[in-house]
Amino acid sequence: MGNSQQPLLLSDDVFYLESTLPAGMTISEYKRSRPRRPSGWERLKELAGWAGVGARARHAGAPSKA
């Protein structure tokens, strides 16, 4: 077998991705700027109608300062 070199082939494929990120903003910066998503437990409490129950229960059981 001879020492034949194959020519370098360049791909003609072009990848285009449309995004709503402002120009110059990194994905990390964008993620940090978004509001925090509720956890799975918080979503379950909200679905069950228990949103905020934990905070109210803690305050209800606290001894009053008279």
PQR file of N, CA, C, O and H, with PARSE charges and radii, in Angstrom:
ATOM      1  N   MET A   1       0.839  -1.175   0.000 -0.4000 1.5000
ATOM      2  CA  MET A   1       0.000   0.000   0.000 -0.0000 2.0000
ATOM      3  C   MET A   1       0.885   1.239   0.000  0.5500 1.7000
ATOM      4  O   MET A   1       1.910   1.294   0.680 -0.5500 1.4000
ATOM      5  N   GLY A   2       0.477   2.200  -0.754 -0.4000 1.5000
ATOM      6  CA  GLY A   2       1.241   3.436  -0.857 -0.0000 2.0000
ATOM      7  C   GLY A   2       0.868   4.411   0.249  0.5500 1.7000
ATOM      8  O   GLY A   2      -0.089   4.195   0.993 -0.5500 1.4000
ATOM      9  H   GLY A   2      -0.355   2.156  -1.306  0.4000 1.0000
ATOM     10  N   ASN A   3       1.621   5.461   0.341 -0.4000 1.5000
ATOM     11  CA  ASN A   3       1.375   6.507   1.322 -0.0000 2.0000
ATOM     12  C   ASN A   3       0.513   7.589   0.676  0.5500 1.7000
ATOM     13  O   ASN A   3       0.988   8.685   0.380 -0.5500 1.4000
ATOM     14  H   ASN A   3       2.398   5.637  -0.263  0.4000 1.0000
ATOM     15  N   SER A   4      -0.759   7.261   0.463 -0.4000 1.5000
ATOM     16  CA  SER A   4      -1.639   8.237  -0.197 -0.0000 2.0000
ATOM     17  C   SER A   4      -2.344   9.090   0.857  0.5500 1.7000
ATOM     18  O   SER A   4      -2.905   8.583   1.829 -0.5500 1.4000
ATOM     19  H   SER A   4      -1.144   6.371   0.703  0.4000 1.0000
ATOM     20  N   GLN A   5      -2.296  10.366   0.636 -0.4000 1.5000
ATOM     21  CA  GLN A   5      -2.969  11.286   1.555 -0.0000 2.0000
ATOM     22  C   GLN A   5      -4.333  11.639   0.977  0.5500 1.7000
ATOM     23  O   GLN A   5      -4.470  11.908  -0.216 -0.5500 1.4000
ATOM     24  H   GLN A   5      -1.840  10.778  -0.154  0.4000 1.0000
ATOM     25  N   GLN A   6      -5.331  11.633   1.843 -0.4000 1.5000
ATOM     26  CA  GLN A   6      -6.661  12.030   1.400 -0.0000 2.0000
ATOM     27  C   GLN A   6      -6.830  13.527   1.635  0.5500 1.7000
ATOM     28  O   GLN A   6      -6.362  14.054   2.645 -0.5500 1.4000
ATOM     29  H   GLN A   6      -5.220  11.415   2.812  0.4000 1.0000
ATOM     30  N   PRO A   7      -7.489  14.208   0.717 -0.5600 1.5000
ATOM     31  CA  PRO A   7      -7.675  15.654   0.892  0.2800 2.0000
ATOM     32  C   PRO A   7      -8.586  15.946   2.088  0.5500 1.7000
ATOM     33  O   PRO A   7      -9.479  15.163   2.410 -0.5500 1.4000
ATOM     34  N   LEU A   8      -8.345  17.076   2.732 -0.4000 1.5000
ATOM     35  CA  LEU A   8      -9.158  17.504   3.854 -0.0000 2.0000
ATOM     36  C   LEU A   8     -10.515  17.946   3.339  0.5500 1.7000
ATOM     37  O   LEU A   8     -10.610  18.839   2.498 -0.5500 1.4000
ATOM     38  H   LEU A   8      -7.619  17.712   2.471  0.4000 1.0000
ATOM     39  N   LEU A   9     -11.556  17.321   3.844 -0.4000 1.5000
ATOM     40  CA  LEU A   9     -12.904  17.668   3.412 -0.0000 2.0000
ATOM     41  C   LEU A   9     -13.559  18.541   4.471  0.5500 1.7000
ATOM     42  O   LEU A   9     -13.577  18.186   5.649 -0.5500 1.4000
ATOM     43  H   LEU A   9     -11.479  16.595   4.527  0.4000 1.0000
ATOM     44  N   LEU A  10     -14.089  19.665   4.062 -0.4000 1.5000
ATOM     45  CA  LEU A  10     -14.805  20.554   4.972 -0.0000 2.0000
ATOM     46  C   LEU A  10     -16.295  20.272   4.856  0.5500 1.7000
ATOM     47  O   LEU A  10     -16.814  20.021   3.769 -0.5500 1.4000
ATOM     48  H   LEU A  10     -14.075  19.954   3.105  0.4000 1.0000
ATOM     49  N   SER A  11     -16.956  20.316   5.976 -0.4000 1.5000
ATOM     50  CA  SER A  11     -18.383  20.049   5.989 -0.0000 2.0000
ATOM     51  C   SER A  11     -19.147  21.278   5.518  0.5500 1.7000
ATOM     52  O   SER A  11     -18.801  22.409   5.859 -0.5500 1.4000
ATOM     53  H   SER A  11     -16.534  20.519   6.859  0.4000 1.0000
ATOM     54  N   ASP A  12     -20.168  21.047   4.747 -0.4000 1.5000
ATOM     55  CA  ASP A  12     -21.024  22.135   4.284 -0.0000 2.0000
ATOM     56  C   ASP A  12     -22.214  22.340   5.224  0.5500 1.7000
ATOM     57  O   ASP A  12     -23.028  23.236   5.005 -0.5500 1.4000
ATOM     58  H   ASP A  12     -20.450  20.129   4.470  0.4000 1.0000
ATOM     59  N   ASP A  13     -22.316  21.521   6.259 -0.4000 1.5000
ATOM     60  CA  ASP A  13     -23.438  21.630   7.190 -0.0000 2.0000
ATOM     61  C   ASP A  13     -23.333  22.918   8.000  0.5500 1.7000
ATOM     62  O   ASP A  13     -22.255  23.284   8.469 -0.5500 1.4000
ATOM     63  H   ASP A  13     -21.654  20.793   6.437  0.4000 1.0000
ATOM     64  N   VAL A  14     -24.449  23.588   8.153 -0.4000 1.5000
ATOM     65  CA  VAL A  14     -24.512  24.809   8.948 -0.0000 2.0000
ATOM     66  C   VAL A  14     -25.532  24.594  10.046  0.5500 1.7000
ATOM     67  O   VAL A  14     -26.631  24.098   9.797 -0.5500 1.4000
ATOM     68  H   VAL A  14     -25.324  23.291   7.772  0.4000 1.0000
ATOM     69  N   PHE A  15     -25.168  24.964  11.249 -0.4000 1.5000
ATOM     70  CA  PHE A  15     -26.068  24.805  12.391 -0.0000 2.0000
ATOM     71  C   PHE A  15     -26.543  26.186  12.817  0.5500 1.7000
ATOM     72  O   PHE A  15     -25.726  27.066  13.090 -0.5500 1.4000
ATOM     73  H   PHE A  15     -24.275  25.367  11.451  0.4000 1.0000
ATOM     74  N   TYR A  16     -27.841  26.381  12.876 -0.4000 1.5000
ATOM     75  CA  TYR A  16     -28.415  27.666  13.268 -0.0000 2.0000
ATOM     76  C   TYR A  16     -29.366  27.437  14.428  0.5500 1.7000
ATOM     77  O   TYR A  16     -30.213  26.545  14.380 -0.5500 1.4000
ATOM     78  H   TYR A  16     -28.505  25.666  12.654  0.4000 1.0000
ATOM     79  N   LEU A  17     -29.226  28.231  15.451 -0.4000 1.5000
ATOM     80  CA  LEU A  17     -30.095  28.123  16.619 -0.0000 2.0000
ATOM     81  C   LEU A  17     -30.644  29.501  16.934  0.5500 1.7000
ATOM     82  O   LEU A  17     -29.890  30.443  17.176 -0.5500 1.4000
ATOM     83  H   LEU A  17     -28.538  28.956  15.490  0.4000 1.0000
ATOM     84  N   GLU A  18     -31.957  29.610  16.928 -0.4000 1.5000
ATOM     85  CA  GLU A  18     -32.584  30.885  17.258 -0.0000 2.0000
ATOM     86  C   GLU A  18     -32.807  30.930  18.764  0.5500 1.7000
ATOM     87  O   GLU A  18     -33.201  29.935  19.372 -0.5500 1.4000
ATOM     88  H   GLU A  18     -32.570  28.844  16.731  0.4000 1.0000
ATOM     89  N   SER A  19     -32.555  32.085  19.355 -0.4000 1.5000
ATOM     90  CA  SER A  19     -32.620  32.197  20.805 -0.0000 2.0000
ATOM     91  C   SER A  19     -33.213  33.535  21.204  0.5500 1.7000
ATOM     92  O   SER A  19     -33.147  34.510  20.455 -0.5500 1.4000
ATOM     93  H   SER A  19     -32.235  32.893  18.861  0.4000 1.0000
ATOM     94  N   THR A  20     -33.796  33.568  22.397 -0.4000 1.5000
ATOM     95  CA  THR A  20     -34.320  34.824  22.933 -0.0000 2.0000
ATOM     96  C   THR A  20     -33.314  35.472  23.875  0.5500 1.7000
ATOM     97  O   THR A  20     -33.599  36.521  24.454 -0.5500 1.4000
ATOM     98  H   THR A  20     -33.850  32.776  23.006  0.4000 1.0000
ATOM     99  N   LEU A  21     -32.139  34.863  24.037 -0.4000 1.5000
ATOM    100  CA  LEU A  21     -31.108  35.457  24.886 -0.0000 2.0000
ATOM    101  C   LEU A  21     -30.599  36.747  24.248  0.5500 1.7000
ATOM    102  O   LEU A  21     -30.339  36.784  23.045 -0.5500 1.4000
ATOM    103  H   LEU A  21     -31.907  34.012  23.567  0.4000 1.0000
ATOM    104  N   PRO A  22     -30.458  37.797  25.043 -0.5600 1.5000
ATOM    105  CA  PRO A  22     -29.879  39.013  24.480  0.2800 2.0000
ATOM    106  C   PRO A  22     -28.441  38.770  24.031  0.5500 1.7000
ATOM    107  O   PRO A  22     -27.726  37.951  24.609 -0.5500 1.4000
ATOM    108  N   ALA A  23     -28.036  39.485  23.005 -0.4000 1.5000
ATOM    109  CA  ALA A  23     -26.677  39.339  22.485 -0.0000 2.0000
ATOM    110  C   ALA A  23     -25.664  39.664  23.569  0.5500 1.7000
ATOM    111  O   ALA A  23     -25.805  40.663  24.275 -0.5500 1.4000
ATOM    112  H   ALA A  23     -28.617  40.150  22.535  0.4000 1.0000
ATOM    113  N   GLY A  24     -24.648  38.828  23.704 -0.4000 1.5000
ATOM    114  CA  GLY A  24     -23.592  39.057  24.683 -0.0000 2.0000
ATOM    115  C   GLY A  24     -23.862  38.453  26.044  0.5500 1.7000
ATOM    116  O   GLY A  24     -22.965  38.447  26.887 -0.5500 1.4000
ATOM    117  H   GLY A  24     -24.534  38.017  23.131  0.4000 1.0000
ATOM    118  N   MET A  25     -25.064  37.940  26.297 -0.4000 1.5000
ATOM    119  CA  MET A  25     -25.390  37.347  27.601 -0.0000 2.0000
ATOM    120  C   MET A  25     -25.099  35.853  27.556  0.5500 1.7000
ATOM    121  O   MET A  25     -25.471  35.168  26.603 -0.5500 1.4000
ATOM    122  H   MET A  25     -25.792  37.944  25.612  0.4000 1.0000
ATOM    123  N   THR A  26     -24.431  35.352  28.591 -0.4000 1.5000
ATOM    124  CA  THR A  26     -24.152  33.922  28.649 -0.0000 2.0000
ATOM    125  C   THR A  26     -25.374  33.180  29.168  0.5500 1.7000
ATOM    126  O   THR A  26     -26.273  33.783  29.753 -0.5500 1.4000
ATOM    127  H   THR A  26     -24.129  35.908  29.365  0.4000 1.0000
ATOM    128  N   ILE A  27     -25.403  31.885  28.956 -0.4000 1.5000
ATOM    129  CA  ILE A  27     -26.518  31.072  29.445 -0.0000 2.0000
ATOM    130  C   ILE A  27     -26.569  31.120  30.969  0.5500 1.7000
ATOM    131  O   ILE A  27     -27.653  31.182  31.549 -0.5500 1.4000
ATOM    132  H   ILE A  27     -24.672  31.395  28.481  0.4000 1.0000
ATOM    133  N   SER A  28     -25.406  31.092  31.624 -0.4000 1.5000
ATOM    134  CA  SER A  28     -25.365  31.159  33.092 -0.0000 2.0000
ATOM    135  C   SER A  28     -25.963  32.466  33.605  0.5500 1.7000
ATOM    136  O   SER A  28     -26.734  32.467  34.564 -0.5500 1.4000
ATOM    137  H   SER A  28     -24.525  31.042  31.153  0.4000 1.0000
ATOM    138  N   GLU A  29     -25.606  33.576  32.964 -0.4000 1.5000
ATOM    139  CA  GLU A  29     -26.160  34.876  33.372 -0.0000 2.0000
ATOM    140  C   GLU A  29     -27.671  34.898  33.182  0.5500 1.7000
ATOM    141  O   GLU A  29     -28.404  35.426  34.019 -0.5500 1.4000
ATOM    142  H   GLU A  29     -24.979  33.575  32.184  0.4000 1.0000
ATOM    143  N   TYR A  30     -28.128  34.324  32.081 -0.4000 1.5000
ATOM    144  CA  TYR A  30     -29.563  34.285  31.809 -0.0000 2.0000
ATOM    145  C   TYR A  30     -30.296  33.462  32.868  0.5500 1.7000
ATOM    146  O   TYR A  30     -31.339  33.879  33.373 -0.5500 1.4000
ATOM    147  H   TYR A  30     -27.533  33.895  31.401  0.4000 1.0000
ATOM    148  N   LYS A  31     -29.745  32.292  33.202 -0.4000 1.5000
ATOM    149  CA  LYS A  31     -30.382  31.435  34.204 -0.0000 2.0000
ATOM    150  C   LYS A  31     -30.446  32.115  35.561  0.5500 1.7000
ATOM    151  O   LYS A  31     -31.442  31.988  36.272 -0.5500 1.4000
ATOM    152  H   LYS A  31     -28.898  31.953  32.791  0.4000 1.0000
ATOM    153  N   ARG A  32     -29.377  32.847  35.932 -0.4000 1.5000
ATOM    154  CA  ARG A  32     -29.372  33.543  37.220 -0.0000 2.0000
ATOM    155  C   ARG A  32     -30.371  34.697  37.243  0.5500 1.7000
ATOM    156  O   ARG A  32     -30.870  35.056  38.309 -0.5500 1.4000
ATOM    157  H   ARG A  32     -28.567  32.950  35.354  0.4000 1.0000
ATOM    158  N   SER A  33     -30.672  35.284  36.082 -0.4000 1.5000
ATOM    159  CA  SER A  33     -31.581  36.425  36.038 -0.0000 2.0000
ATOM    160  C   SER A  33     -33.053  35.997  36.101  0.5500 1.7000
ATOM    161  O   SER A  33     -33.927  36.828  36.347 -0.5500 1.4000
ATOM    162  H   SER A  33     -30.267  34.993  35.215  0.4000 1.0000
ATOM    163  N   ARG A  34     -33.329  34.721  35.884 -0.4000 1.5000
ATOM    164  CA  ARG A  34     -34.703  34.224  35.887 -0.0000 2.0000
ATOM    165  C   ARG A  34     -35.166  33.965  37.320  0.5500 1.7000
ATOM    166  O   ARG A  34     -34.347  33.664  38.188 -0.5500 1.4000
ATOM    167  H   ARG A  34     -32.619  34.046  35.684  0.4000 1.0000
ATOM    168  N   PRO A  35     -36.471  34.079  37.575 -0.5600 1.5000
ATOM    169  CA  PRO A  35     -36.957  33.764  38.925  0.2800 2.0000
ATOM    170  C   PRO A  35     -36.759  32.289  39.244  0.5500 1.7000
ATOM    171  O   PRO A  35     -36.791  31.437  38.356 -0.5500 1.4000
ATOM    172  N   ARG A  36     -36.554  32.000  40.522 -0.4000 1.5000
ATOM    173  CA  ARG A  36     -36.337  30.622  40.969 -0.0000 2.0000
ATOM    174  C   ARG A  36     -37.621  29.820  40.805  0.5500 1.7000
ATOM    175  O   ARG A  36     -38.710  30.292  41.131 -0.5500 1.4000
ATOM    176  H   ARG A  36     -36.527  32.692  41.244  0.4000 1.0000
ATOM    177  N   ARG A  37     -37.477  28.608  40.298 -0.4000 1.5000
ATOM    178  CA  ARG A  37     -38.626  27.701  40.182 -0.0000 2.0000
ATOM    179  C   ARG A  37     -38.914  27.068  41.521  0.5500 1.7000
ATOM    180  O   ARG A  37     -37.982  26.752  42.260 -0.5500 1.4000
ATOM    181  H   ARG A  37     -36.592  28.224  40.034  0.4000 1.0000
ATOM    182  N   PRO A  38     -40.189  26.870  41.860 -0.5600 1.5000
ATOM    183  CA  PRO A  38     -40.492  26.188  43.116  0.2800 2.0000
ATOM    184  C   PRO A  38     -40.030  24.728  43.053  0.5500 1.7000
ATOM    185  O   PRO A  38     -40.018  24.113  41.986 -0.5500 1.4000
ATOM    186  N   SER A  39     -39.656  24.195  44.198 -0.4000 1.5000
ATOM    187  CA  SER A  39     -39.219  22.798  44.253 -0.0000 2.0000
ATOM    188  C   SER A  39     -40.423  21.874  44.052  0.5500 1.7000
ATOM    189  O   SER A  39     -41.572  22.315  44.078 -0.5500 1.4000
ATOM    190  H   SER A  39     -39.666  24.694  45.064  0.4000 1.0000
ATOM    191  N   GLY A  40     -40.145  20.616  43.857 -0.4000 1.5000
ATOM    192  CA  GLY A  40     -41.219  19.633  43.708 -0.0000 2.0000
ATOM    193  C   GLY A  40     -42.125  19.600  44.930  0.5500 1.7000
ATOM    194  O   GLY A  40     -43.345  19.493  44.802 -0.5500 1.4000
ATOM    195  H   GLY A  40     -39.212  20.257  43.835  0.4000 1.0000
ATOM    196  N   TRP A  41     -41.523  19.692  46.121 -0.4000 1.5000
ATOM    197  CA  TRP A  41     -42.298  19.683  47.355 -0.0000 2.0000
ATOM    198  C   TRP A  41     -43.182  20.926  47.443  0.5500 1.7000
ATOM    199  O   TRP A  41     -44.338  20.835  47.856 -0.5500 1.4000
ATOM    200  H   TRP A  41     -40.533  19.779  46.224  0.4000 1.0000
ATOM    201  N   GLU A  42     -42.649  22.082  47.059 -0.4000 1.5000
ATOM    202  CA  GLU A  42     -43.439  23.315  47.079 -0.0000 2.0000
ATOM    203  C   GLU A  42     -44.615  23.231  46.112  0.5500 1.7000
ATOM    204  O   GLU A  42     -45.713  23.690  46.425 -0.5500 1.4000
ATOM    205  H   GLU A  42     -41.710  22.156  46.723  0.4000 1.0000
ATOM    206  N   ARG A  43     -44.382  22.635  44.918 -0.4000 1.5000
ATOM    207  CA  ARG A  43     -45.482  22.474  43.952 -0.0000 2.0000
ATOM    208  C   ARG A  43     -46.549  21.541  44.489  0.5500 1.7000
ATOM    209  O   ARG A  43     -47.739  21.795  44.305 -0.5500 1.4000
ATOM    210  H   ARG A  43     -43.489  22.262  44.665  0.4000 1.0000
ATOM    211  N   LEU A  44     -46.142  20.455  45.155 -0.4000 1.5000
ATOM    212  CA  LEU A  44     -47.122  19.526  45.733 -0.0000 2.0000
ATOM    213  C   LEU A  44     -47.954  20.201  46.817  0.5500 1.7000
ATOM    214  O   LEU A  44     -49.170  20.016  46.879 -0.5500 1.4000
ATOM    215  H   LEU A  44     -45.175  20.249  45.305  0.4000 1.0000
ATOM    216  N   LYS A  45     -47.295  20.986  47.675 -0.4000 1.5000
ATOM    217  CA  LYS A  45     -48.035  21.689  48.729 -0.0000 2.0000
ATOM    218  C   LYS A  45     -49.036  22.667  48.111  0.5500 1.7000
ATOM    219  O   LYS A  45     -50.161  22.802  48.593 -0.5500 1.4000
ATOM    220  H   LYS A  45     -46.307  21.137  47.625  0.4000 1.0000
ATOM    221  N   GLU A  46     -48.620  23.339  47.051 -0.4000 1.5000
ATOM    222  CA  GLU A  46     -49.506  24.298  46.403 -0.0000 2.0000
ATOM    223  C   GLU A  46     -50.709  23.592  45.784  0.5500 1.7000
ATOM    224  O   GLU A  46     -51.837  24.075  45.887 -0.5500 1.4000
ATOM    225  H   GLU A  46     -47.706  23.229  46.659  0.4000 1.0000
ATOM    226  N   LEU A  47     -50.467  22.448  45.140 -0.4000 1.5000
ATOM    227  CA  LEU A  47     -51.563  21.686  44.550 -0.0000 2.0000
ATOM    228  C   LEU A  47     -52.540  21.193  45.612  0.5500 1.7000
ATOM    229  O   LEU A  47     -53.745  21.126  45.369 -0.5500 1.4000
ATOM    230  H   LEU A  47     -49.551  22.056  45.056  0.4000 1.0000
ATOM    231  N   ALA A  48     -52.023  20.849  46.784 -0.4000 1.5000
ATOM    232  CA  ALA A  48     -52.865  20.340  47.872 -0.0000 2.0000
ATOM    233  C   ALA A  48     -53.532  21.470  48.647  0.5500 1.7000
ATOM    234  O   ALA A  48     -54.348  21.213  49.532 -0.5500 1.4000
ATOM    235  H   ALA A  48     -51.044  20.903  46.982  0.4000 1.0000
ATOM    236  N   GLY A  49     -53.197  22.712  48.327 -0.4000 1.5000
ATOM    237  CA  GLY A  49     -53.789  23.833  49.047 -0.0000 2.0000
ATOM    238  C   GLY A  49     -53.086  24.126  50.350  0.5500 1.7000
ATOM    239  O   GLY A  49     -53.663  24.761  51.232 -0.5500 1.4000
ATOM    240  H   GLY A  49     -52.535  22.921  47.607  0.4000 1.0000
ATOM    241  N   TRP A  50     -51.837  23.672  50.493 -0.4000 1.5000
ATOM    242  CA  TRP A  50     -51.092  23.863  51.739 -0.0000 2.0000
ATOM    243  C   TRP A  50     -50.037  24.948  51.619  0.5500 1.7000
ATOM    244  O   TRP A  50     -49.157  25.041  52.476 -0.5500 1.4000
ATOM    245  H   TRP A  50     -51.368  23.156  49.776  0.4000 1.0000
ATOM    246  N   ALA A  51     -50.099  25.756  50.597 -0.4000 1.5000
ATOM    247  CA  ALA A  51     -49.065  26.778  50.403 -0.0000 2.0000
ATOM    248  C   ALA A  51     -49.048  27.719  51.596  0.5500 1.7000
ATOM    249  O   ALA A  51     -50.075  28.309  51.932 -0.5500 1.4000
ATOM    250  H   ALA A  51     -50.814  25.681  49.902  0.4000 1.0000
ATOM    251  N   GLY A  52     -47.927  27.864  52.222 -0.4000 1.5000
ATOM    252  CA  GLY A  52     -47.785  28.776  53.359 -0.0000 2.0000
ATOM    253  C   GLY A  52     -48.214  28.192  54.688  0.5500 1.7000
ATOM    254  O   GLY A  52     -48.126  28.875  55.709 -0.5500 1.4000
ATOM    255  H   GLY A  52     -47.093  27.385  51.949  0.4000 1.0000
ATOM    256  N   VAL A  53     -48.679  26.941  54.711 -0.4000 1.5000
ATOM    257  CA  VAL A  53     -49.142  26.343  55.963 -0.0000 2.0000
ATOM    258  C   VAL A  53     -47.992  26.181  56.946  0.5500 1.7000
ATOM    259  O   VAL A  53     -48.172  26.407  58.142 -0.5500 1.4000
ATOM    260  H   VAL A  53     -48.751  26.386  53.881  0.4000 1.0000
ATOM    261  N   GLY A  54     -46.836  25.800  56.475 -0.4000 1.5000
ATOM    262  CA  GLY A  54     -45.695  25.580  57.361 -0.0000 2.0000
ATOM    263  C   GLY A  54     -45.335  26.828  58.147  0.5500 1.7000
ATOM    264  O   GLY A  54     -45.079  26.746  59.348 -0.5500 1.4000
ATOM    265  H   GLY A  54     -46.690  25.616  55.503  0.4000 1.0000
ATOM    266  N   ALA A  55     -45.310  27.963  57.504 -0.4000 1.5000
ATOM    267  CA  ALA A  55     -44.964  29.210  58.178 -0.0000 2.0000
ATOM    268  C   ALA A  55     -46.042  29.593  59.182  0.5500 1.7000
ATOM    269  O   ALA A  55     -45.728  30.031  60.289 -0.5500 1.4000
ATOM    270  H   ALA A  55     -45.518  28.030  56.528  0.4000 1.0000
ATOM    271  N   ARG A  56     -47.291  29.435  58.817 -0.4000 1.5000
ATOM    272  CA  ARG A  56     -48.390  29.786  59.741 -0.0000 2.0000
ATOM    273  C   ARG A  56     -48.387  28.867  60.948  0.5500 1.7000
ATOM    274  O   ARG A  56     -48.613  29.314  62.073 -0.5500 1.4000
ATOM    275  H   ARG A  56     -47.547  29.079  57.918  0.4000 1.0000
ATOM    276  N   ALA A  57     -48.132  27.576  60.721 -0.4000 1.5000
ATOM    277  CA  ALA A  57     -48.139  26.614  61.818 -0.0000 2.0000
ATOM    278  C   ALA A  57     -47.007  26.903  62.799  0.5500 1.7000
ATOM    279  O   ALA A  57     -47.194  26.776  64.009 -0.5500 1.4000
ATOM    280  H   ALA A  57     -47.949  27.213  59.807  0.4000 1.0000
ATOM    281  N   ARG A  58     -45.842  27.288  62.299 -0.4000 1.5000
ATOM    282  CA  ARG A  58     -44.726  27.599  63.189 -0.0000 2.0000
ATOM    283  C   ARG A  58     -45.053  28.789  64.063  0.5500 1.7000
ATOM    284  O   ARG A  58     -44.730  28.789  65.251 -0.5500 1.4000
ATOM    285  H   ARG A  58     -45.690  27.391  61.316  0.4000 1.0000
ATOM    286  N   HIS A  59     -45.687  29.804  63.500 -0.4000 1.5000
ATOM    287  CA  HIS A  59     -46.012  30.998  64.271 -0.0000 2.0000
ATOM    288  C   HIS A  59     -47.161  30.738  65.236  0.5500 1.7000
ATOM    289  O   HIS A  59     -47.201  31.328  66.315 -0.5500 1.4000
ATOM    290  H   HIS A  59     -45.949  29.804  62.535  0.4000 1.0000
ATOM    291  N   ALA A  60     -48.091  29.870  64.868 -0.4000 1.5000
ATOM    292  CA  ALA A  60     -49.241  29.593  65.735 -0.0000 2.0000
ATOM    293  C   ALA A  60     -48.805  28.847  66.998  0.5500 1.7000
ATOM    294  O   ALA A  60     -49.371  29.050  68.072 -0.5500 1.4000
ATOM    295  H   ALA A  60     -48.058  29.391  63.991  0.4000 1.0000
ATOM    296  N   GLY A  61     -47.795  27.985  66.862 -0.4000 1.5000
ATOM    297  CA  GLY A  61     -47.352  27.196  68.010 -0.0000 2.0000
ATOM    298  C   GLY A  61     -46.324  27.895  68.883  0.5500 1.7000
ATOM    299  O   GLY A  61     -45.952  27.373  69.934 -0.5500 1.4000
ATOM    300  H   GLY A  61     -47.335  27.821  65.989  0.4000 1.0000
ATOM    301  N   ALA A  62     -45.862  29.054  68.470 -0.4000 1.5000
ATOM    302  CA  ALA A  62     -44.831  29.760  69.229 -0.0000 2.0000
ATOM    303  C   ALA A  62     -45.460  30.404  70.460  0.5500 1.7000
ATOM    304  O   ALA A  62     -46.566  30.937  70.384 -0.5500 1.4000
ATOM    305  H   ALA A  62     -46.165  29.478  67.616  0.4000 1.0000
ATOM    306  N   PRO A  63     -44.768  30.358  71.580 -0.5600 1.5000
ATOM    307  CA  PRO A  63     -45.317  30.994  72.778  0.2800 2.0000
ATOM    308  C   PRO A  63     -45.350  32.508  72.628  0.5500 1.7000
ATOM    309  O   PRO A  63     -44.435  33.119  72.077 -0.5500 1.4000
ATOM    310  N   SER A  64     -46.419  33.090  73.128 -0.4000 1.5000
ATOM    311  CA  SER A  64     -46.550  34.544  72.993 -0.0000 2.0000
ATOM    312  C   SER A  64     -45.736  35.227  74.074  0.5500 1.7000
ATOM    313  O   SER A  64     -45.570  34.701  75.175 -0.5500 1.4000
ATOM    314  H   SER A  64     -47.163  32.594  73.575  0.4000 1.0000
ATOM    315  N   LYS A  65     -45.229  36.410  73.744 -0.4000 1.5000
ATOM    316  CA  LYS A  65     -44.467  37.192  74.710 -0.0000 2.0000
ATOM    317  C   LYS A  65     -45.381  38.235  75.303  0.5500 1.7000
ATOM    318  O   LYS A  65     -45.779  39.174  74.614 -0.5500 1.4000
ATOM    319  H   LYS A  65     -45.363  36.838  72.850  0.4000 1.0000
ATOM    320  N   ALA A  66     -45.720  38.088  76.566 -0.4000 1.5000
ATOM    321  CA  ALA A  66     -46.659  39.021  77.189 -0.0000 2.0000
ATOM    322  C   ALA A  66     -45.949  39.911  78.182  0.5500 1.7000
ATOM    323  O   ALA A  66     -46.580  40.763  78.808 -0.5500 1.4000
ATOM    324  H   ALA A  66     -45.396  37.325  77.126  0.4000 1.0000
TER
END
